[in-house]
C-alpha cells in the first residue's frame, strides 16, 4: 500500500508538472507564433503517459471506472496522434487547437495536483472544489475543440490515410483511419453528455453544497 501511494504521488506530481509545462509552452507558442514546435513534446509526453491510467484502473491501483477512463484517454490519444501530429502544419494554426490545449491543461493541472496531494494528506477544500468544478466550463470547450480539429482535417485524413493498415498482411487485419475518424467524430454526440453526466455525478460525491446558516425564528406576538 505504501509503495502504491509513493508511486501515485510521484506519477501525479510528474504529470502535473508536465501539464504546467504544456500551459507555459502554449502561452509562449501563441506569443511567438510558433505553437506546434513549442508545445509538441511537452504535450505528447504529458498526454501519452495517461495510457498508464487505464492500466491503473485495470490493475486496481486506483479505484475508478475503467470504461470512462478508457474513453477519456483514448479520445485524446486519437486526437493527438492521428489528427494533430500528422497534420500539425494545419492543426497548429487553428484557434480550436489552442482552446483544446488550454482546456486540457487547465483541467489536468489541478486534477493531478489533487491526486498527488491526496497520497500524503487530505486535500484542502479549495483544491477539492477546483478539481471537481473546473471541468464544468472546460470539458465542453475541450470536447468541442477536439471535434472541430478532427472535422477540419477529415479531407486530409481521407487523402493520406495515416496509420491505416491494408490487407493482405500476416495478421489478416485491416484498419482505415478515415473510417475510424468518422466514427470517432460521431461518438462525440452521445459521448459528451455521457462523460459530462458521469463527471457531474462524481462531483456530487466530493463537493457538498454549503449548508444554509441557521436563522433563529422569531415568534409573532399578538
C-alpha positions, 0 to 999 in steps of 0.5 A: 500500500505504501509503495502504491501511494509513493508511486501515485504521488510521484506519477501525479506530481510528474504529470502535473508538472508536465501539464504546467509545462504544456500551459507555459509552452502554449502561452509562449507558442501563441506569443511567438507564433510558433505553437506546434514546435513549442508545445509538441513534446511537452504535450505528447509526453504529458498526454501519452503517459495517461495510457498508464491510467487505464492500466491503473484502473485495470490493475486496481491501483486506483479505484475508478471506472475503467470504461470512462477512463478508457474513453477519456484517454483514448479520445485524446490519444486519437486526437493527438496522434492521428489528427494533430501530429500528422497534420500539425502544419494545419492543426497548429494554426487553428484557434480550436487547437489552442482552446483544446490545449488550454482546456486540457491543461487547465483541467489536468493541472489541478486534477493531478495536483489533487491526486498527488496531494491526496497520497500524503494528506487530505486535500484542502477544500479549495483544491477539492472544489477546483478539481471537481468544478473546473471541468464544468466550463472546460470539458465542453470547450475541450470536447468541442475543440477536439471535434472541430480539429478532427472535422477540419482535417477529415479531407486530409485524413481521407487523402493520406490515410495515416496509420491505416493498415491494408490487407493482405498482411500476416495478421489478416487485419485491416484498419482505415483511419478515415473510417475510424475518424468518422466514427470517432467524430460521431461518438462525440454526440452521445459521448459528451453528455455521457462523460459530462453526466458521469463527471457531474455525478462524481462531483456530487460525491466530493463537493457538498453544497454549503449548508444554509446558516441557521436563522433563529425564528422569531415568534409573532406576538399578538 
